[in-house]
Amino acid sequence: MAYQDGNFTNAIQDGPARVVYPFINAPTKDTTTKGTVRNYVVVPSSYTPAAALSTDPADNTQYLIEETELTVEGGLGRYARTYCKVPGQQIEPGTIVLSKPTIPGNDAFPRNFGSYLVVQPDTTLEQYDAYKRATVTSDTGVPAFYPSGGTYTLSFDGQTTGSISHSANANNVQASLNSLSLVQDRGNVTVSGNHNSATGFTVTFANIAAATMNTAAITTQGDATLTSSITPSQNGYSQSFLITATQQNIAAFSVNVANINYNSNATIAGTITASNQGLIQNLSLTATQLVIPSGVLDVSNLSGTNINSSISWLYSALSPYGLTQYFDIYDSVPGGGNGISGTFTINYYNQTSTAITYSGNTSTFVSNLQNGLSSLSTLQNRGGATIGTTLISNTRAVFDLTFPPARLTGGTFDITAFGSTGSNIAFNTNATILASNISNVLNNVAAVSTRGGLQVTPGTVSNTSATATILPTAAALNGGTFNVTLFGQTTSNIAHNAAVSTVQAAFNGLSNVQSRGNVIVTSSSGSTSILNNTNTVSGFSIGFSNNIFAGNAASLTPSGSTITIAKTDGTIGRTQQITFASSSATRTLYAVGHEIDAGETIFIRNSGSVFENIAPSKVTVIDANTIQLTVVGSDTWASVASITEMGPRTKVNYEPGSVVIRSKTTTNFYLPGVTAGITTADDIPIPVDESGTAAFLQGVFSGQDNINVRVGELRPWRGPILLVDRTSVASADV
């Protein structure tokens, strides 16, 4: 191009403009930020520098960032102007070595950190979770785990009620159960309680009236009193029956020994002593020795041949009780004449013998004396006497009489038992025969035989005594039948010693017993018979029971609700408890601006405990201030009394320590006077340095995407365009 004077008074662009892209090779591959370089030719005297914030002649979004100095060559001046858009934000990824701080504070975890709660899920690991804290100002409280909707049914022995509302009261439930005929058969039920309590409903069947028993046909043996009783318990569901033969006290028998024979001078006594309520009667017969009275001789009819002589006699008894007595008849003038002649007598027991002729011949004397003694019946009845001689002569007779000791020898005696007398029981010195004689006589006495008779056990027999033991038959049940009336129906006759199975069959043969589910009979003695092993008691118990109700909770809500039914009186089932439980319940919490979003894990806290890691499935976000918790009984926090804080989990597994981590460096560009809101450099916002512990953890726990771990200074980029850069990390990477 030829230059001519006067053509460059105004600057003329020299050649086409050149476009540049400052960040074309940057990680952002920014093609939006571009610059334009324009070269100009001008007469030096006409050159004027561009004003600040000048824009590109062809693009007013590009601002002058550089103008070269004017150079003159060949009379013309040359310069270049560079325009550029204010660059957008530039981000350059990288990595840094980051030292993550520990959690400040010395108190135990869970630990408050600003508006966050920091927990340590595993105390063996230095890893922490953080939750945002919000104050709960309203709490519906510990939920009751009861069905909140739907219906259920109850069944008894295969009969089922109609649908019953989950909230039906006791009267409604009672009416439903009493509509079942099988419940009606048992006298209906009463129901108390309510569905939404720990004890639920109590169902009580009607009482069973006590039975009556007829024992008129029962027979007994022994001296017995027959009694019977029925003792109900468990409101009649158990009834105990007793038929008892009670032993009466038997008065001691009495004995009459007037006709017992005995030797010597004796008294005869008989006693019977009773023990063991008179079931043992001890007989004792005793002969007691008395002193033999001294014999009295009458010698007035004896004479001596010597003139003026007289006959005298002497007596002595040298043995106990006088059983041997000594006599001496002699002439008062011994040696004179021809001796003693005539007769004498002897007196015993106030009876005088016939005349006894005196003889100097021993055998004749003894014979004559024996004849005289034989005439004394009172002496002979006592066993007579034995004669002994010491000296028999014409002038003197020295002799002795020996009497037998006391001895039971025979005869009969009488025993009175139960007011009747068995007479003429033969005494025998053989103990066995004596016992047999007593038994034979007494067992033929009506008062004895009607009481079952008696046994006699031999005792001992000696000369002076005899014993035996009389054993009356003990009181016992020995026959007959009874019957029982229950629910207006009477059983068949039942033997006093019937088997338990027989008694049970008799009761269960009654239709009114059948309609109540029959009874179980048990013997009071524990055997297979109702009669005990002493035959004194027929005892048994009958037991009614009700099967347990069944519940169907399939239609209750929430799904999984249950009905639990249990007998409260053991196996009887007169009283049964029906309780309800739901698989879950809800609890509503209110906290202004709780910041919990759907799907987030949360924590709750009461005054004493923290419960973290509550799953999102249990949290329903109602609005920005309200959530609803779904609670099941197994939740550790199900019964927490008052919840004071809650909030979302914002960080999982934060672990202090040094780590290489991804980072990004962000550069922002500003042109004062052009960039919106930026008039001067003082208006340029400087990023907050968040490398300090508190700010860094706040950023981590809040889930901040850009935590500034380094902030650069404000400095020029090109010409008037300034920049500030910062290096940041994301909470998710920390």
FIDO-60472 format. One line per 4 residues: number of its first residue (from 0); their letters; for each residue x, y, z of C-alpha. Coordinates in pm, whole numbers. Layout:
N
NUM) A) X Y Z | ... .
! end
This chain:
734
0) MAYQ) 0 0 0 | 137 341 -90 | 127 597 182 | 43 948 90 .
4) DGNF) 80 1250 306 | -239 1348 467 | -404 1005 462 | -311 904 828 .
8) TNAI) -428 1204 1016 | -678 962 1164 | -548 625 1273 | -608 359 1016 .
12) QDGP) -609 -13 1103 | -313 -177 949 | -425 -515 824 | -693 -748 962 .
16) ARVV) -749 -787 1336 | -605 -1093 1507 | -832 -1292 1748 | -677 -1461 2052 .
20) YPFI) -818 -1706 2312 | -634 -1671 2645 | -767 -1995 2793 | -786 -2211 2486 .
24) NAPT) -523 -2440 2632 | -652 -2424 2985 | -839 -2724 3134 | -1162 -2533 3070 .
28) KDTT) -1092 -2502 2695 | -1260 -2164 2725 | -1354 -2027 2383 | -1597 -1775 2521 .
32) TKGT) -1324 -1556 2657 | -1152 -1407 2353 | -945 -1103 2269 | -881 -898 1961 .
36) VRNY) -547 -741 1862 | -566 -450 1624 | -261 -272 1466 | -290 95 1371 .
40) VVVP) -95 352 1153 | -126 720 1232 | 49 1046 1180 | 244 1075 1501 .
44) SSYT) 106 1415 1568 | -244 1277 1549 | -188 988 1792 | -404 990 2102 .
48) PAAA) -395 704 2361 | -723 519 2414 | -935 610 2709 | -980 371 3001 .
52) LSTD) -1251 109 2951 | -1243 165 2579 | -1413 -109 2387 | -1324 -284 2072 .
56) PADN) -1453 -90 1767 | -1624 -403 1645 | -1729 -564 1979 | -1827 -352 2271 .
60) TQYL) -1799 -654 2507 | -1426 -645 2469 | -1235 -392 2669 | -894 -244 2612 .
64) IEET) -650 -437 2817 | -325 -331 2646 | -195 -57 2412 | 162 -61 2279 .
68) ELTV) 381 246 2270 | 381 448 1946 | 675 374 1723 | 764 609 1431 .
72) EGGL) 918 488 1116 | 921 664 782 | 724 953 926 | 437 735 1033 .
76) GRYA) 353 613 1378 | 253 255 1456 | 83 102 1765 | -132 -195 1861 .
80) RTYC) -437 -219 2083 | -555 -544 2250 | -915 -584 2357 | -1057 -873 2556 .
84) KVPG) -1373 -982 2719 | -1365 -1003 3098 | -1292 -1377 3145 | -1545 -1600 3305 .
88) QQIE) -1463 -1812 3608 | -1177 -2050 3541 | -1149 -2380 3729 | -838 -2592 3728 .
92) PGTI) -854 -2941 3893 | -567 -3081 4095 | -468 -3252 4417 | -331 -3131 4746 .
96) VLSK) -200 -3282 5067 | -463 -3199 5328 | -431 -3234 5705 | -782 -3300 5834 .
100) PTIP) -820 -3174 6191 | -953 -3370 6490 | -1285 -3283 6648 | -1234 -3006 6906 .
104) GNDA) -1334 -3067 7266 | -1267 -3311 7547 | -1616 -3429 7633 | -1733 -3774 7537 .
108) FPRN) -1905 -3849 7210 | -2170 -3776 7100 | -2029 -3424 7111 | -2184 -3095 7014 .
112) FGSY) -1985 -2898 6758 | -2156 -2573 6682 | -2487 -2647 6518 | -2384 -3009 6461 .
116) LVVQ) -2381 -3326 6665 | -2074 -3542 6612 | -2100 -3913 6694 | -1849 -4193 6692 .
120) PDTT) -2039 -4505 6573 | -1750 -4738 6653 | -1539 -4637 6949 | -1254 -4850 6822 .
124) LEQY) -1225 -4641 6507 | -1144 -4272 6477 | -1428 -4213 6239 | -1713 -3975 6295 .
128) DAYK) -2057 -3892 6161 | -2212 -3549 6181 | -2576 -3448 6212 | -2730 -3103 6183 .
132) RATV) -2907 -3012 6506 | -3255 -2867 6525 | -3448 -2804 6845 | -3770 -3002 6875 .
136) TSDT) -4046 -2783 7013 | -4336 -3030 6979 | -4342 -3408 7025 | -4649 -3633 7021 .
140) GVPA) -4469 -3858 7267 | -4404 -4230 7306 | -4644 -4408 7074 | -4873 -4690 7181 .
144) FYPS) -4833 -4993 6960 | -5194 -5071 6897 | -5385 -5122 6574 | -5509 -4794 6435 .
148) GGTY) -5766 -4929 6194 | -5939 -5227 6042 | -6127 -5515 6202 | -6063 -5852 6364 .
152) TLSF) -6253 -6166 6459 | -6246 -6394 6763 | -6313 -6768 6759 | -6409 -7021 7025 .
156) DGQT) -6405 -7395 6961 | -6443 -7337 6588 | -6717 -7072 6606 | -6618 -6726 6484 .
160) TGSI) -6764 -6385 6558 | -6848 -6129 6298 | -6598 -5852 6224 | -6513 -5643 6530 .
164) SHSA) -6382 -5290 6491 | -6025 -5234 6604 | -6154 -4974 6851 | -6452 -5173 6979 .
168) NANN) -6511 -5130 7351 | -6558 -5406 7609 | -6936 -5410 7566 | -6906 -5457 7192 .
172) VQAS) -6658 -5742 7231 | -6877 -5903 7499 | -7180 -5892 7272 | -6983 -6048 6986 .
176) LNSL) -6857 -6335 7201 | -7195 -6400 7360 | -7346 -6436 7015 | -7161 -6768 6984 .
180) SLVQ) -7373 -7064 7093 | -7075 -7247 7237 | -7005 -6950 7462 | -7372 -6939 7557 .
184) DRGN) -7350 -7306 7657 | -7091 -7203 7914 | -7313 -6936 8062 | -7177 -6646 7852 .
188) VTVS) -6885 -6419 7933 | -6822 -6072 8067 | -6555 -5851 7912 | -6367 -5562 8071 .
192) GNHN) -6076 -5341 7970 | -5997 -5176 7640 | -5806 -5252 7324 | -5538 -4985 7356 .
196) SATG) -5389 -5078 7690 | -5114 -5312 7796 | -5366 -5548 7957 | -5621 -5532 7676 .
200) FTVT) -5951 -5708 7740 | -6018 -5956 8020 | -6278 -6217 7926 | -6440 -6398 8219 .
204) FANI) -6670 -6697 8182 | -6967 -6733 8417 | -6917 -6914 8748 | -7016 -7280 8776 .
208) AAAT) -7257 -7357 9060 | -7155 -7613 9321 | -7287 -7967 9268 | -7488 -8161 9526 .
212) MNTA) -7421 -8520 9634 | -7648 -8796 9766 | -7462 -9048 9987 | -7763 -9212 10159 .
216) AITT) -7679 -9551 10009 | -7318 -9554 10130 | -7248 -9806 10406 | -6975 -9808 10670 .
220) QGDA) -6810 -10047 10912 | -6670 -9991 11254 | -6790 -9725 11493 | -6804 -9460 11218 .
224) TLTS) -6974 -9134 11136 | -7042 -9084 10764 | -6995 -8731 10631 | -6977 -8584 10283 .
228) SITP) -6873 -8248 10145 | -6824 -8058 9819 | -6571 -7776 9811 | -6578 -7553 9502 .
232) SQNG) -6279 -7343 9398 | -6181 -7142 9094 | -6539 -7012 9087 | -6673 -7363 9052 .
236) YSQS) -6437 -7471 8775 | -6279 -7706 9027 | -6493 -7897 9279 | -6362 -8142 9538 .
240) FLIT) -6586 -8426 9664 | -6524 -8615 9989 | -6718 -8904 10143 | -6561 -8985 10480 .
244) ATQQ) -6604 -9255 10742 | -6479 -9088 11058 | -6368 -9304 11346 | -6561 -9238 11667 .
248) NIAA) -6402 -9275 12007 | -6491 -9626 12131 | -6545 -9644 12504 | -6339 -9897 12689 .
252) FSVN) -6507 -10238 12708 | -6583 -10375 13055 | -6524 -10723 13204 | -6707 -10918 13476 .
256) VANI) -6484 -11176 13651 | -6729 -11295 13916 | -6736 -11647 13778 | -6362 -11696 13735 .
260) NYNS) -6224 -11987 13937 | -5907 -11950 14141 | -5694 -12119 14411 | -5598 -12001 14758 .
264) NATI) -5724 -11693 14931 | -5717 -11431 14652 | -5901 -11143 14488 | -5979 -11160 14116 .
268) AGTI) -5975 -10840 13912 | -6046 -10775 13546 | -5977 -10452 13354 | -5998 -10336 12995 .
272) TASN) -5812 -10019 12892 | -5868 -9846 12559 | -5627 -9655 12334 | -5612 -9525 11976 .
276) QGLI) -5972 -9405 11994 | -6071 -9741 12141 | -5941 -9941 11847 | -5711 -10117 12091 .
280) QNLS) -5876 -10272 12397 | -5630 -10435 12638 | -5784 -10708 12861 | -5613 -10799 13187 .
284) LTAT) -5729 -11067 13436 | -5541 -11081 13768 | -5547 -11304 14078 | -5400 -11126 14379 .
288) QLVI) -5281 -11337 14673 | -5440 -11268 15012 | -5324 -11391 15354 | -5457 -11740 15442 .
292) PSGV) -5646 -11707 15770 | -5500 -11919 16048 | -5669 -12246 16116 | -5843 -12287 16450 .
296) LDVS) -5826 -12624 16631 | -6091 -12731 16876 | -5933 -12999 17103 | -6198 -12990 17370 .
300) NLSG) -6299 -13346 17289 | -5946 -13479 17329 | -5836 -13615 17665 | -5527 -13753 17823 .
304) TNIN) -5512 -14067 18034 | -5319 -13896 18302 | -5532 -13757 18586 | -5550 -13383 18586 .
308) SSIS) -5390 -13362 18241 | -5520 -13129 17962 | -5470 -13122 17584 | -5316 -12807 17437 .
312) WLYS) -5206 -12700 17085 | -4974 -12450 16929 | -4992 -12266 16591 | -4743 -12085 16383 .
316) ALSP) -4743 -11959 16020 | -4387 -11924 15902 | -4443 -11856 15530 | -4566 -11539 15354 .
320) YGLT) -4940 -11503 15335 | -4975 -11804 15574 | -4939 -12056 15293 | -4782 -12302 15539 .
324) QYFD) -4924 -12337 15886 | -4777 -12552 16168 | -4979 -12729 16444 | -4872 -12904 16765 .
328) IYDS) -5118 -13112 16981 | -4972 -13239 17306 | -5052 -13357 17660 | -4983 -13095 17924 .
332) VPGG) -4824 -13360 18141 | -4596 -13531 17905 | -4488 -13887 17971 | -4788 -13969 18185 .
336) GNGI) -5057 -14221 18119 | -5133 -14394 17800 | -5162 -14089 17571 | -5423 -13873 17392 .
340) SGTF) -5760 -13996 17279 | -6085 -13852 17142 | -6159 -13615 16851 | -6077 -13261 16744 .
344) TINY) -6198 -13021 16468 | -6033 -12755 16252 | -6195 -12434 16126 | -6107 -12243 15808 .
348) YNQT) -6292 -11957 15649 | -6554 -11977 15928 | -6633 -12336 15843 | -6568 -12620 16098 .
352) STAI) -6466 -12962 15985 | -6626 -13286 16090 | -6476 -13459 16401 | -6123 -13585 16341 .
356) TYSG) -6022 -13891 16550 | -5681 -13859 16707 | -5442 -14148 16639 | -5086 -14206 16737 .
360) NTST) -5035 -14385 16407 | -4901 -14145 16149 | -5085 -14277 15846 | -5409 -14311 16041 .
364) FVSN) -5370 -13960 16177 | -5304 -13816 15828 | -5599 -14005 15683 | -5832 -13888 15955 .
368) LQNG) -5709 -13527 15916 | -5754 -13538 15538 | -6112 -13654 15581 | -6178 -13367 15814 .
372) LSSL) -6028 -13112 15572 | -6228 -13256 15286 | -6544 -13164 15473 | -6450 -12794 15442 .
376) STLQ) -6597 -12684 15105 | -6465 -12330 15136 | -6117 -12469 15174 | -6152 -12717 14894 .
380) NRGG) -6276 -12445 14662 | -5949 -12270 14725 | -5744 -12575 14638 | -5743 -12757 14965 .
384) ATIG) -5425 -12816 15163 | -5136 -13061 15172 | -5063 -13233 15504 | -4708 -13271 15634 .
388) TTLI) -4604 -13443 15956 | -4313 -13394 16189 | -4410 -13616 16487 | -4716 -13831 16542 .
392) SNTR) -4740 -14031 16871 | -4991 -14122 17137 | -4898 -13816 17333 | -4814 -13559 17066 .
396) AVFD) -4893 -13466 16704 | -4679 -13212 16519 | -4801 -13151 16163 | -4834 -12871 15900 .
400) LTFP) -5080 -12768 15631 | -4954 -12617 15305 | -5202 -12423 15090 | -5161 -12359 14715 .
404) PARL) -5078 -12001 14604 | -5328 -11783 14424 | -5397 -11915 14073 | -5653 -11865 13796 .
408) TGGT) -5789 -12205 13723 | -6104 -12177 13515 | -6458 -12063 13518 | -6606 -11795 13292 .
412) FDIT) -6614 -11419 13255 | -6823 -11164 13062 | -6720 -10869 12838 | -6951 -10581 12755 .
416) AFGS) -6877 -10403 12423 | -7079 -10126 12256 | -7337 -10161 12532 | -7396 -10535 12474 .
420) TGSN) -7253 -10824 12674 | -7081 -11137 12558 | -7139 -11386 12839 | -6974 -11704 12970 .
424) IAFN) -6640 -11668 12800 | -6448 -11975 12912 | -6122 -11898 13087 | -5831 -12105 12963 .
428) TNAT) -5474 -12113 13073 | -5366 -12139 12707 | -5334 -11785 12573 | -5432 -11880 12216 .
432) ILAS) -5740 -12072 12326 | -5836 -11790 12561 | -5813 -11537 12272 | -6022 -11766 12051 .
436) NISN) -6286 -11804 12322 | -6312 -11425 12356 | -6336 -11378 11978 | -6602 -11643 11932 .
440) VLNN) -6829 -11500 12198 | -6791 -11129 12115 | -6826 -11171 11739 | -7166 -11326 11804 .
444) VAAV) -7278 -11011 11981 | -7494 -10810 11740 | -7349 -10474 11845 | -7005 -10607 11750 .
448) STRG) -7090 -10794 11432 | -7280 -10498 11284 | -6966 -10291 11327 | -6758 -10533 11128 .
452) GLQV) -6658 -10765 11412 | -6330 -10765 11594 | -6006 -10953 11627 | -5842 -11082 11943 .
456) TPGT) -5468 -11112 11971 | -5334 -11359 12231 | -5144 -11213 12520 | -4981 -11403 12804 .
460) VSNT) -5126 -11635 13069 | -4960 -11709 13404 | -5085 -11852 13737 | -5204 -11512 13847 .
464) SATA) -5272 -11318 13527 | -5396 -11337 13173 | -5394 -11077 12895 | -5535 -11039 12547 .
468) TILP) -5574 -10752 12300 | -5914 -10692 12148 | -5912 -10502 11819 | -6247 -10364 11708 .
472) TAAA) -6284 -10304 11334 | -6177 -9951 11239 | -6419 -9712 11076 | -6426 -9754 10697 .
476) LNGG) -6645 -9726 10392 | -6748 -10075 10294 | -7012 -10046 10029 | -7296 -9866 9863 .
480) TFNV) -7325 -9599 9597 | -7370 -9224 9562 | -7473 -8985 9287 | -7408 -8620 9203 .
484) TLFG) -7643 -8355 9065 | -7487 -8083 8851 | -7649 -7832 8615 | -7985 -7985 8706 .
488) QTTS) -7883 -8333 8591 | -7797 -8634 8807 | -7529 -8890 8737 | -7585 -9263 8745 .
492) NIAH) -7508 -9437 9076 | -7136 -9450 9145 | -6976 -9716 9366 | -6793 -9592 9675 .
496) NAAV) -6472 -9748 9540 | -6523 -9672 9171 | -6232 -9621 8936 | -6154 -9260 8842 .
500) STVQ) -6239 -9340 8480 | -6583 -9463 8587 | -6655 -9146 8780 | -6539 -8933 8488 .
504) AAFN) -6761 -9125 8250 | -7058 -9072 8482 | -7011 -8694 8482 | -6936 -8670 8112 .
508) GLSN) -7250 -8868 8040 | -7451 -8560 8137 | -7537 -8346 7835 | -7503 -8023 8033 .
512) VQSR) -7150 -8124 8130 | -7073 -8214 7770 | -7185 -7870 7653 | -6929 -7719 7889 .
516) GNVI) -6647 -7922 7745 | -6664 -8222 7984 | -6463 -8261 8302 | -6140 -8423 8411 .
520) VTSS) -6164 -8632 8729 | -5868 -8696 8956 | -5853 -8905 9273 | -5767 -8718 9590 .
524) SGST) -5542 -9009 9689 | -5358 -9004 9358 | -5457 -9360 9270 | -5676 -9501 8996 .
528) SILN) -5962 -9545 9246 | -6146 -9277 9439 | -6121 -9489 9759 | -5805 -9432 9961 .
532) NTNT) -5586 -9714 10085 | -5737 -9707 10437 | -6090 -9731 10295 | -6193 -9429 10500 .
536) VSGF) -6230 -9167 10227 | -6376 -9168 9881 | -6236 -8847 9739 | -6204 -8694 9395 .
540) SIGF) -6206 -8361 9215 | -6367 -8256 8892 | -6210 -7990 8678 | -6369 -7787 8401 .
544) SNNI) -6164 -7592 8150 | -6225 -7371 7850 | -6024 -7381 7534 | -5840 -7063 7456 .
548) FAGN) -5996 -6810 7223 | -5831 -6753 6886 | -5796 -6418 6712 | -5761 -6324 6346 .
552) AASL) -5580 -5993 6302 | -5533 -6010 5923 | -5761 -5712 5860 | -5611 -5486 6126 .
556) TPSG) -5390 -5198 6028 | -5106 -5131 6019 | -5022 -5456 5848 | -4859 -5703 6083 .
560) STIT) -5077 -5611 6381 | -5127 -5902 6617 | -5377 -6038 6868 | -5237 -6233 7164 .
564) IAKT) -5468 -6441 7382 | -5363 -6615 7703 | -5529 -6794 7992 | -5470 -6604 8314 .
568) DGTI) -5566 -6888 8550 | -5329 -7161 8445 | -5489 -7426 8228 | -5846 -7354 8334 .
572) GRTQ) -5932 -7073 8096 | -6218 -6923 8295 | -6037 -6591 8259 | -5850 -6505 7942 .
576) QITF) -5665 -6193 7835 | -5683 -6053 7482 | -5413 -5799 7397 | -5340 -5616 7076 .
580) ASSS) -5019 -5492 6924 | -4934 -5321 6600 | -4623 -5381 6403 | -4554 -5009 6400 .
584) ATRT) -4674 -4672 6522 | -4601 -4310 6438 | -4453 -4021 6629 | -4463 -3662 6504 .
588) LYAV) -4185 -3414 6578 | -4184 -3038 6509 | -3864 -2835 6473 | -3852 -2507 6285 .
592) GHEI) -3641 -2543 5971 | -3526 -2896 6051 | -3343 -2923 5711 | -3433 -3291 5682 .
596) DAGE) -3499 -3403 5327 | -3673 -3721 5219 | -3434 -4014 5208 | -3195 -3880 5471 .
600) TIFI) -3070 -4061 5779 | -3139 -3868 6098 | -3069 -3860 6469 | -3293 -3790 6767 .
604) RNSG) -3194 -3693 7118 | -3362 -3672 7453 | -3216 -3526 7769 | -2997 -3826 7833 .
608) SVFE) -2943 -4028 7517 | -2864 -3990 7150 | -3004 -4227 6890 | -2831 -4188 6558 .
612) NIAP) -2845 -4365 6225 | -3225 -4373 6209 | -3295 -4508 5862 | -3470 -4297 5596 .
616) SKVT) -3743 -4563 5572 | -3855 -4459 5920 | -3873 -4087 5841 | -4151 -3912 5656 .
620) VIDA) -4096 -3542 5591 | -4429 -3366 5631 | -4302 -3014 5568 | -4005 -2791 5638 .
624) NTIQ) -4081 -2800 6009 | -4243 -3139 6069 | -4145 -3503 6033 | -4320 -3826 6125 .
628) LTVV) -4128 -4125 6259 | -4242 -4480 6197 | -4167 -4675 6515 | -4159 -5049 6584 .
632) GSDT) -4133 -5197 6927 | -3784 -5332 6866 | -3643 -4987 6794 | -3401 -4890 7066 .
636) WASV) -3558 -4547 7076 | -3921 -4670 7072 | -3983 -4570 7433 | -3772 -4253 7451 .
640) ASIT) -3977 -4019 7665 | -3918 -3668 7535 | -3727 -3588 7217 | -3549 -3252 7235 .
644) EMGP) -3336 -3246 6916 | -3331 -3400 6572 | -3160 -3346 6242 | -3022 -3499 5921 .
648) RTKV) -2692 -3677 5887 | -2463 -3457 5684 | -2134 -3641 5697 | -2036 -4007 5723 .
652) NYEP) -1703 -4151 5829 | -1504 -3832 5873 | -1152 -3942 5964 | -889 -3693 6087 .
656) GSVV) -536 -3712 5949 | -321 -3629 5650 | -449 -3730 5310 | -392 -3653 4940 .
660) IRSK) -721 -3526 4813 | -870 -3390 4495 | -892 -3012 4478 | -977 -2735 4236 .
664) TTTN) -841 -2389 4191 | -1106 -2137 4099 | -1013 -1797 3950 | -1261 -1514 3925 .
668) FYLP) -1197 -1205 3708 | -1323 -853 3769 | -1309 -527 3569 | -1399 -242 3802 .
672) GVTA) -1651 -15 3644 | -1767 -291 3410 | -1826 -601 3619 | -2167 -577 3775 .
676) GITT) -2151 -449 4128 | -1780 -374 4106 | -1708 -3 4084 | -1361 -8 4229 .
680) ADDI) -1123 -279 4334 | -1248 -242 4687 | -1578 -387 4576 | -1425 -715 4468 .
684) PIPV) -1528 -996 4712 | -1238 -1184 4861 | -1320 -1556 4931 | -1327 -1670 5294 .
688) DESG) -1027 -1873 5398 | -1174 -2191 5551 | -854 -2369 5630 | -896 -2315 6006 .
692) TAAF) -1031 -2607 6214 | -1371 -2459 6295 | -1443 -2326 5945 | -1309 -2637 5778 .
696) LQGV) -1519 -2877 5989 | -1822 -2654 5947 | -1777 -2685 5573 | -1725 -3060 5590 .
700) FSGQ) -2027 -3121 5815 | -2254 -2893 5616 | -2178 -3085 5297 | -2014 -2783 5137 .
704) DNIN) -1894 -2842 4782 | -1619 -2581 4798 | -1422 -2551 5117 | -1152 -2291 5066 .
708) VRVG) -828 -2434 5195 | -620 -2159 5024 | -714 -1806 4913 | -486 -1603 4680 .
712) ELRP) -433 -1226 4681 | -621 -982 4457 | -393 -906 4164 | -394 -784 3802 .
716) WRGP) -447 -1025 3520 | -433 -814 3202 | -439 -440 3215 | -728 -323 3429 .
720) ILLV) -876 -676 3472 | -809 -811 3818 | -833 -1169 3952 | -869 -1357 4278 .
724) DRTS) -806 -1731 4296 | -874 -1992 4564 | -808 -2363 4609 | -1099 -2564 4749 .
728) VASA) -1199 -2917 4827 | -1542 -3079 4836 | -1692 -3213 5159 | -1773 -3536 4982 .
732) DV) -1402 -3596 4918 | -1289 -3520 5272 .
! end
